[in-house]
Amino acid sequence: MPQDESAAWAAVMRLARAERPDGQPATAIRPLFAADPDRFAQFSWAADGLLLDLSKTALTKPVLAALLDLAEARDLTGRRDAMAAGASVNVTEGRAALHMALRAPADAGFRVGDEDASAEVHAVLARMREFAAAIGDGRLRGATGEGFTDVLNIGIGGSDLGPAMVARALWTPGSPLRAHYLGNVDAHAWEAIRPGLDPRRTLVLVASKTFTTQETMTNAGLVRGWLAEALGEAQVGGHLAALSTNLEATRAFGIAPDRVFPFRDWVGGRFSLWSAIGLSLAVSLGWDAFARLLAGARAMDRHFLAAPLEANLPVLMALAEVWHVDGLGLGARAVLPYDERLARLPAHLQQVEMESLGKQVTLDGAPVAHRTGPVVFGEPGTNAQHSFMQLLHQGTTPVPADIILVANPDHPHADSHRKLLANGLAQSAALMRGKTPGEVRAEMQAAGAPEAEIARLLPHRVFPGDRPTTTLLLPRLDAFTLGQLVALYENKVACLGILWGINAFDQWGVELGKQLTGPILRALEGGATSAQDSSTMGLLGAIGRLQAGG
Ligand code: F6P
């Protein structure tokens, strides 16, 4: 038992710097497999059918014990429970972070102060369900009497990435409606979507927690104009709905109260796909799929809230991240879903993780004593193998990777799926094992390479190995397992906020760019240019000349 938090940190850092009893550095993984044939069983855990394998990291029993001591010293259990009890864990904004309530049953009893959060959530869910049913069975139709075939979600960040990721993962040609996501203020995005949409058959959801976001309000204006032009101003309302916490602004935008689906400020944008922000999913995938998504996330929450820390998947993933980031100094992590349907998962996790954990001060404003959130990036396998994986195998910056595998596909092409799985498993094995100079030499000799050629190429063909991967295995990809998976990452982020002592639920770092956009926009509109740095002034001038010339 550590006496205090700093002793717990020191114990972790000592293990990271010291040679292990096996004489290996703390980064070595391959020897751990040689020494313990049972390593997989020792370092893999499951929750409701979702398997987490941390055996291909350098975690050892003493390291894990030290990390669990740290979790105890940080009162991870108490702080987790306070979050679930609706405490104002988002201290800079004075808000709870109660997205767990969004996927819990009505009688789960989540509260924020005097407010019955569960009751409110279920009142909105009931309206969403009825709305989705009415769209699906044609009781709600477009202005010309035609049924809706397409839903367009206009939103950005958390009001876009989560739903877009889920729709990409779960939509099939048999789904009730097609879903489209418009985020970027770059109108090329709208121009790319527009030709595929018929205004008479398109339902438009304006998704914005604040209903003030520049990109979303600009796009909402464009799309509203498109509807008005095709259908007449009076008919626009029947094609619009809003998903927001800002009911005044939705009214000002002209959206009737019965077409506004609210949520509360204790739902952070990046954790909001389970709220009214998920309406595009309920409409396009059907209610049952949306309900299964919530059920999967709820199953993960129950596990997170109840399982002992030493068998708790989000906690273990967070501890492994602390080991990688702080112990071993690894400042990035790749997310590699071996499932094309999860193509947008890395983008969603970038926001969930980097907006939450990209912080430099603790809850009370003191500089953090440790490194915090790593850079997160990724691509589906096997595509990633043919682009950036070179650096993961042989670069000078080791990058831990999450490899997400799905045992059973939803297509009939067994051969393709076997190859996909083989590639995913091979990547994690290759990153862990590497290839020694001796192995390269033996391989080249066996192939009959001359000695001079071996000497010339050998260093290029050596793989250092000992590069950590975390493998997540899903039985299949469906609404339930996707809910589990996303909630696993969300809860991991909450744990990391606790372990690092930072606020994982605010995002002040996005404000400065927003502030500076104002005066620059006014300059681009032809107004006076307030003093900017010479680079910005120079670029404004160059843009002006190019626009005049073009
Ligand atoms: O600028 C960042 C951010 O505030 C994110 O946190 C949020 O998900 C996104 O913008 C969109 O915000 P809103 O839903 O209020 O339009």
Residues whose N, C-alpha, C, O or C-beta is under 5 A from the ligand:
A	BS01	F6P	I156 G157 G158 S159 A207 S208 K209 T210 F211 T213 T216 G269 R270 Q507 V510
